[in-house]
Amino acid sequence: METIYPVITTMDMQLPFYVTGVGCQKNQENVNRPSGFMHYQWACSRKGEGCLEIGGNVYSIPAKTAFFFRPGIPHKYYAVKQPWEVQWLTFDGHTLPSLLDYLGIGDWEVAPDFNTEYFYNIAMKITAHLKSQKSNSVSECSALLYTFLTRTGAFAGKKGNDEYNDRFAALKPVISFMEKNLSSDISLSEIAQVIGVTPSHLCRMFKKCYNMSVFQFLTNMRIQKSKQLLTQHPEMKIKEISKKAGYNDASYFSMVFKKLEGITPQEFRGTY
């Protein structure tokens, strides 16, 4: 597998993310980057064994183990059992910080029992696209990169995902209670009582899980409900829909709807 560094144009940089390099070192040389690397990088150990020093930690990197780091994170890695074969993929893009945060992938990750064949297949597809030099090769690689990152996030950020899943499971009864009481005037205390926590603790749980407050989440649920009613019941008046969505004041409902959707309920109904 050859090493390829594609030419990235200013047009390519408008993509959410893009591949900046792909390759495989049959016998990985020592790498020491006191100031970190300029791009994001995933690397996968295929044969032999190496060592990664990052964040004050030392990790063994045997075969079928992958490692990742974001730009600017000081690190070094080197072989301890040669030949150490390392396949790698580098990438960049303005949406990566938020995507990686969402996937639970930290500043660096070490992923044992990594699916090396999947990584190899993705790398080969990316290589083929870059070698083709077609007008859409960089965008095709961007699509492959997205698939790789979302699938990789399921196990590379396992700790973060487990914590998220635990919080999500804990809030499931709360979400169910909200759905059943959308048309009612429910208080924060009532919602918190569903799982036996204080209102302030419930707010922290929502912030960690959804990055929004309890009432922001409830408002979104109510507006989504109103959108369903607007499209599925064209005969239903706006005043009736607002009440079913939990708003006794139709004018206030319309104001909240426009703030979130950019158009009024009547205008939204007209688009369907």
PyMOL commands that set and color helices and strands:
alter all, ss='L'
color gray80, all
select helices_A, chain A and resi 12-14+96-103+116-132+137-156+158-180+188-193+199-210+214-232+238-244+250-261+265-270
alter helices_A, ss='H'
color red, helices_A
select strands_A, chain A and resi 18-25+31-33+40-54+57-62+65-69+75-92+108-111
alter strands_A, ss='S'
color yellow, strands_A
deselect
rebuild
show_as cartoon
